[in-house]
Amino acid sequence: MTKRRPAIVVLAVGLGSRFRGRGSHPGGQPGADTLLARTLRHAIATQLPVVVVATPALAPVAHKFVAARDVVTLPERDANGRPLPVGMGHAIVAGVGATGDADGWLILPADMPEVQPATLVAVARGLEQYPVCYAQHRGIQGDPVGFGTELFSELMALQGDGGTRRLVARYAAQPIDVDDPGIHAGAAPAEAARLGR
């Protein structure tokens, strides 16, 4: 395993385009794994700390896999019923803030169920040498992206649907070569139905 213990922040939120049909099972089979469930199984298999940032609709799925303290539920509306921001930037802030004592963070979208545990561990090990690194397969960047503790303040300043691309470019992120095509496999429309139960 790694000397450092970065946390894996699984993002099960967003504006909805990647999460349509979240009540469906893969292939219509009751009891079959969802995208979120498969992503969480792979994250947990690394034995690294895992925190899930979820919408209220997806939090119950996360609770089946991780302790309640490790699920951050982002409300979708304020006390007056007005929509609250639930973009990736806000989700990253919530996840990093909940694990502020971690030795860094691996940011992993919940709809990346093919990312293998060995890939997550490889990126975690990359943080022992680099402040920012990412998984790369055949020369193409994928998920997860890892951030060292020195980027805590910048991660906590993210807003809206702005993710981490700016930080990856600004800090000359280092690729970590992996033999895992799953790092490129965000949920296609047919797969998006598999995220939640």
Steps between C-alpha positions, in 0.01 A plus 500: 500500500609862508683683777265797471128456549315731263123484509291400199224758452220339297276763340138387461360845419477737208256681280327177406611433142718205605253374761176462303285200579667440833222273617577229244694179537745381235314291248185538705621237747397570861793466737760560228784739573457866418776727371541656843510160672769367265705819529481479879598133507816581304581800720449300822720217367800736509478520881541876469254730681187559288255788527193534279342833414145431386164650423215400733378253235835317482605518866304182594704299248824636648385418855491131404877504443659762726439628854251780545780740601663436161197609296457873447152576371471827314153651531342590169282781640530758777243555777294717263492237227750677275746276312847481652815447295593132470768526236829310503690792655265508798515121532881501503500770769261289711705182457840658561362696795364180657843336473725796575745284694564265205839473330349628176192422292409291197199649324285228341163553328244245619422392144846351441434138603774351283789683674691216665620503862862465380459822302378688805795369701743599221373859499516506882864393478561775245412753768811391689702674223271755337256763631257421216479183293246311295440158351606464137433210263669489158593867525148623579410660833220350704368471855586517781698818548708519818583812702752534780437681827674813372197561277246491784424874487460502124271198505290666771464809277334311212148609409207407282543236235867591462703191567872463533620556140645841582703356789623210288629744237639752748707249695634298206331182616697181446351202318501162671495233229254220571375202303137587558273618217229554762654837588342643185158342542264761635140394489358496150126579481407130518732453797379811682181317594711267711632757748238470774249238599 
